[in-house]
Every structure is written in structure tokens, then in C-alpha cells.
Amino acid sequence: MDIKSLEKTAEILKALGHPARLCIVKGLLENGGCNVSYMQNCIGLPQSTVSQHISKLKAAGIIEGVRCGLEITYKVVDEDVIKVMNALFPSEKK
């Protein structure tokens, strides 16, 4: 393996290493995507905190958002992350 590949994997694991971000990714996969307000209600964190976690997930290339009017719907776009989540939560296939 080359160092760039390992660095990318390490960044993904760091991003998933926080319980709130893991919960966000899990929820996005279970729902096929959702907006910040929905995530906020599901995990019980303030909107600003959820937005900070979303920023980290976007920076890691794990999620992307699609704007529709004033609302942005986020979804998981990294296939490796989907595989990791399926391995972590095998009884809850995405």
C-alpha cells in the first residue's frame, strides 16, 4: 500500500471516530439522506454543533449536500465508508 492511500483511510477513520459523526453517517445511510434539521432532531444536538460535524464529514469527502431552495439534503457518497458502516452495523444493511 502507498502512503497516500493510508493517509486517506486514516482521515476517513478520524472523521468517523466521533460518536455524533458516526450517528450522522448511520442516519444518512438509513434514510437515504436528510437535512440538518432532521439530523438535529434525531441526535439531540444544537444545529450549530450538527453543522460543525457536517463540515468535517464534507471535508473528509464522506458526504455531499444538494441544495433545493433554502434546504440542503446530505447523503453519503464515499463507497468505502458505506462498506465500513456495513461492517460496523451488519444487521442494519444500508
N, C-alpha and C positions, 0 to 999 in steps of 0.2 A: 504494500500500500504506500501511496505517496503522502507526504506531509500535508498537502492541501486538502486531500480527501479527509484525513484525520481531523484537521482543523475545522472543516465544515461540520463533521459529525459531532465534534466537541461543542460547537456553538449551538447546534440543534439541541443537544442534551442539556446544555446550560439553560436554554430558553424553556425547555420542558421541566426543568428541575424545581420550579416554584409551584406550590400546590394550586395557587389561583390560576396560573397559566395552564397547568395540566388540566384543571377543571374547565377552563375556557375551550381548550382544544377538544377535549372529550365532548363537551356540549355542542360545539360546532359540528363535529362529526355525527353525533346522534341526531341533530336537527337538520343537517344538510346546509347549515349556515344560519346566521341570525344577526341582529343589530346589537349595539351596545346596551340599549335599554333592556332588551330581553336578557342579555348576559348579566347585567347588573341585578335584575330581579332574581335570577337563578342562583347566583353565588353570594348575594347579600353584601356586596362591596359598593362603596360610592362610585359614581360614574367616572370621576377623575382617576380613581385607582384602576378601574377596569380599562380606561383609555391608556394609561401608562403600560399596563400589561399587554394590551393590543399592540402598542408601539414596539415593544420588544419582540413580540411574535412576528410582526411585519418585518422588522429589521433582520430577523433571522431567516426570512423567506418562507416561513411556515404558513402564514395566512395572507390573504389578499382581500381587499374590500372593493365592492362595486357600488357606486353611488347611484341612487334612484331618488331624485329630488333632493330633499334635505337629509335623507336617511342613507346610511352606508350599511350594506349587508356583507358580513365577513364569512369566508369559508376557508377550509384547509386546502392548500394547493400542493404541499410537498408530499410526494408519494412515499418517501422514506419515513416521514412522520406518521403517516397512516399505517404503515407496517408496524412501526414501534407501538402505536396505540393499540393495534390489534393484538400484539404480543402481550402488552400490559393488561389488557382487558379482553381476554379471549372469549368470554361468554357474552360479550356485548359487541359482536361484529359490526363494523361500520360499513 
